[in-house]
Each structure stands twice: as C-alpha cells, then as structure tokens.
C-alpha cells in the first residue's frame, strides 16, 4: 500500500481536485503507480455531528481493491503461513 500525505488547505484542495480529475478518467496515478478505478466506485465522507465543535484536522481517503470472495479464516491463515505457494 502506498501512502501520500499533503498538508495545508491549499495543498489538500489541489490534491483532491487532481484526484477527482484522475477518477473521472478512470485511472488514478498514485506516486507513479496506476490504479484503475471501477465504475462502481463509491465514496463515504463522515462529518462531525457538531458543526460548531471546532476545526476538521483529518480527511482520510482509501482506494481499496474489493476482495473477490470472503476468505475462510483457516484459508487465510494457511495463505499467510506459506507465502508464494
């Protein structure tokens, strides 16, 4: 997993606009690594209940691959115990 971090209102806003443009094209470029964006992409944004409660200091964005199937716990343990098999 790659992690990108930007700070400051201007930098965060610029990065979000760039990410939005890439998502519209269907491919996000994450630190030189191309990630295809699914047509079924969805976004969830959580806001504090109390709008008077202070400043927002963190916006967390995850681009994740959906798992093709649910892993059985024993199958997952076996897979992790024998990497590369």
C-alpha atoms as a printed R data frame, in Angstrom:
   type eleno elety resid chain resno       x       y       z
1  ATOM     1    CA   UNK     A     1   0.000   0.000   0.000
2  ATOM     2    CA   UNK     A     2   1.242   3.482  -0.846
3  ATOM     3    CA   UNK     A     3   0.505   6.447   1.388
4  ATOM     4    CA   UNK     A     4   0.503  10.043   0.197
5  ATOM     5    CA   UNK     A     5   0.196  12.913   2.603
6  ATOM     6    CA   UNK     A     6  -0.291  16.621   1.977
7  ATOM     7    CA   UNK     A     7  -0.761  19.425   4.482
8  ATOM     8    CA   UNK     A     8  -2.383  22.819   4.359
9  ATOM     9    CA   UNK     A     9  -5.696  23.945   2.935
10 ATOM    10    CA   UNK     A    10  -4.318  24.851  -0.495
11 ATOM    11    CA   UNK     A    11  -2.291  21.660  -0.954
12 ATOM    12    CA   UNK     A    12  -5.134  19.386   0.203
13 ATOM    13    CA   UNK     A    13  -7.622  21.147  -2.081
14 ATOM    14    CA   UNK     A    14  -5.226  20.924  -5.055
15 ATOM    15    CA   UNK     A    15  -4.597  17.211  -4.412
16 ATOM    16    CA   UNK     A    16  -8.334  16.475  -4.117
17 ATOM    17    CA   UNK     A    17  -9.019  18.277  -7.430
18 ATOM    18    CA   UNK     A    18  -6.229  16.300  -9.136
19 ATOM    19    CA   UNK     A    19  -7.557  13.045  -7.681
20 ATOM    20    CA   UNK     A    20 -11.087  13.884  -8.862
21 ATOM    21    CA   UNK     A    21  -9.805  14.508 -12.407
22 ATOM    22    CA   UNK     A    22  -7.971  11.177 -12.397
23 ATOM    23    CA   UNK     A    23 -11.026   9.316 -11.113
24 ATOM    24    CA   UNK     A    24 -13.114  10.815 -13.942
25 ATOM    25    CA   UNK     A    25 -10.553   9.421 -16.410
26 ATOM    26    CA   UNK     A    26 -10.832   6.005 -14.719
27 ATOM    27    CA   UNK     A    27  -7.172   5.681 -13.692
28 ATOM    28    CA   UNK     A    28  -5.587   7.240 -10.628
29 ATOM    29    CA   UNK     A    29  -1.831   7.802 -10.642
30 ATOM    30    CA   UNK     A    30  -0.647   7.175  -7.104
31 ATOM    31    CA   UNK     A    31   3.020   8.046  -6.751
32 ATOM    32    CA   UNK     A    32   3.836   6.699 -10.228
33 ATOM    33    CA   UNK     A    33   1.648   3.608  -9.778
34 ATOM    34    CA   UNK     A    34  -1.517   3.453 -11.913
35 ATOM    35    CA   UNK     A    35  -4.694   2.246 -10.209
36 ATOM    36    CA   UNK     A    36  -7.779   1.516 -12.312
37 ATOM    37    CA   UNK     A    37 -10.961   2.969 -10.891
38 ATOM    38    CA   UNK     A    38 -14.098   0.840 -11.019
39 ATOM    39    CA   UNK     A    39 -17.340   2.153 -12.459
40 ATOM    40    CA   UNK     A    40 -18.956   1.085  -9.184
41 ATOM    41    CA   UNK     A    41 -16.721   3.404  -7.135
42 ATOM    42    CA   UNK     A    42 -18.449   4.913  -4.140
43 ATOM    43    CA   UNK     A    43 -17.365   7.476  -1.598
44 ATOM    44    CA   UNK     A    44 -18.244   7.911   2.044
45 ATOM    45    CA   UNK     A    45 -17.488  11.159   3.832
46 ATOM    46    CA   UNK     A    46 -18.128  11.463   7.552
47 ATOM    47    CA   UNK     A    47 -18.638  14.865   9.122
48 ATOM    48    CA   UNK     A    48 -18.702  15.688  12.829
49 ATOM    49    CA   UNK     A    49 -22.238  15.910  14.228
50 ATOM    50    CA   UNK     A    50 -21.491  19.245  15.868
51 ATOM    51    CA   UNK     A    51 -20.605  21.826  13.222
52 ATOM    52    CA   UNK     A    52 -19.748  24.285  15.995
53 ATOM    53    CA   UNK     A    53 -17.311  21.820  17.600
54 ATOM    54    CA   UNK     A    54 -14.064  23.086  16.107
55 ATOM    55    CA   UNK     A    55 -11.810  22.561  13.132
56 ATOM    56    CA   UNK     A    56 -11.555  19.452  10.990
57 ATOM    57    CA   UNK     A    57  -7.947  18.258  11.068
58 ATOM    58    CA   UNK     A    58  -8.006  14.958   9.160
59 ATOM    59    CA   UNK     A    59  -9.567  13.755   5.927
60 ATOM    60    CA   UNK     A    60  -8.933  10.052   5.350
61 ATOM    61    CA   UNK     A    61  -9.262   8.634   1.804
62 ATOM    62    CA   UNK     A    62  -8.890   4.942   0.948
63 ATOM    63    CA   UNK     A    63  -8.764   3.415  -2.526
64 ATOM    64    CA   UNK     A    64  -9.194  -0.291  -1.937
65 ATOM    65    CA   UNK     A    65  -9.445  -3.411  -4.047
66 ATOM    66    CA   UNK     A    66 -12.606  -5.334  -3.231
67 ATOM    67    CA   UNK     A    67 -11.959  -8.920  -2.252
68 ATOM    68    CA   UNK     A    68 -13.358 -11.294  -4.892
69 ATOM    69    CA   UNK     A    69 -14.663 -13.613  -2.190
70 ATOM    70    CA   UNK     A    70 -14.885 -13.855   1.543
71 ATOM    71    CA   UNK     A    71 -11.878 -15.689   2.941
72 ATOM    72    CA   UNK     A    72 -12.388 -18.520   5.350
73 ATOM    73    CA   UNK     A    73 -10.272 -17.823   8.410
74 ATOM    74    CA   UNK     A    74  -8.366 -21.116   8.134
75 ATOM    75    CA   UNK     A    75  -7.708 -20.482   4.416
76 ATOM    76    CA   UNK     A    76  -6.385 -17.009   5.226
77 ATOM    77    CA   UNK     A    77  -4.098 -18.344   7.966
78 ATOM    78    CA   UNK     A    78  -2.758 -21.022   5.624
79 ATOM    79    CA   UNK     A    79  -2.118 -18.472   2.876
80 ATOM    80    CA   UNK     A    80  -0.210 -16.211   5.232
81 ATOM    81    CA   UNK     A    81   1.783 -19.107   6.667
82 ATOM    82    CA   UNK     A    82   3.052 -20.203   3.227
83 ATOM    83    CA   UNK     A    83   3.714 -17.067   1.178
84 ATOM    84    CA   UNK     A    84   4.373 -17.658  -2.503
85 ATOM    85    CA   UNK     A    85   2.661 -21.061  -2.670
